[in-house]
Amino acid sequence: MALMNILHFPDPRLRNIAQPVDEVNDDIRQLAADMLETMYAAPGIGLAAIQVNVEKRVIVIDISEDQSQPLTLINPEIVAAEGEREYQEGCLSVPEAYEVVSRADTIRVKALDLQGEVQEFEAEGLLATCIQHEIDHLDGKLFVDYLSNLKRQRIKKRLEKHQKQKL
């Protein structure tokens, strides 16, 4: 396993659209393992392949306190959504920025697992929020896109300043 570099907003590569995975093979399983290791080390609860500059429709999530429930979703799609929930979101690609975002409270998700088998399940609360957040990444969308232009610009300027200070 290997740690991967996480892209940071406003990196334009975060706006790329991830491509569907044609076949779940050892390369995809290794990608998922590396993404989990990277997510845990960050630390975070979700990571999309696009965030590590891999344009594949793969996300990993683990909302457990002890990092014991890793979930890998390949080619995930939301087939139903209901209700509404506001949650203060953060993002590994938008470090130290947290804002309230409104999303569906309950979703039905269809995706492939690590064996290439189709899985369909219902998710609610934090898991539903996290899945929607990560699928947005696959579609080139960030949680800051849900914010006002003013808030988004403030976050962007702060992160750009931080990046310059690191150089």
C-alpha positions, 0 to 999 in steps of 0.5 A, a space after each residue: 500500500 502507498 500514501 497518495 497525494 491529495 489535490 487541494 482546491 482550487 486545483 483545476 484537476 478536482 473539476 475533472 469528471 471521473 470515468 466509469 471502471 470497466 472491470 474490477 481487477 487487482 489494479 482497482 483493488 490496489 487503488 482502493 487500498 491505497 485510497 483507504 490508507 491515504 484517507 486514514 492517514 489524512 485523517 478523513 472519512 471519505 475520499 474519491 479517486 479524483 482527489 488523488 488525481 485518478 480519473 476513475 469512479 471509485 470512492 472509499 468511506 469509513 465513518 466508524 470511530 475506530 476505522 473498522 468499517 471501510 466501504 469501497 464503492 465502484 461506479 456508485 450512483 444514487 438511484 433514489 433520495 428523500 428528505 433533507 438534512 443539513 450537515 457541517 461538511 469538511 473535505 480533505 481537498 479543502 483543508 480547514 474549511 467547514 460549512 453547512 451543506 443541505 443534502 438528501 437525508 436518505 439515499 438508495 445507492 447502487 455500486 460495484 464492490 471489490 469483487 465486481 458484484 452489484 450492491 444496492 443499499 440504503 444509507 442515511 444520516 452521515 453515511 448518506 451525506 458522505 456518499 453524496 459528497 464523494 459522488 460529487 467529487 466524481 462529477 467534478 463538484 466540491 462542497 464549496 459549490 453549494 456555498 455563496 460565491 463570497 464564502 467560496 472566494 474567501 476559502 479559495 483566497 485563504 487556501 491560495 495564501 496557505 499554498 504560497 506560504 508553503 513554497 
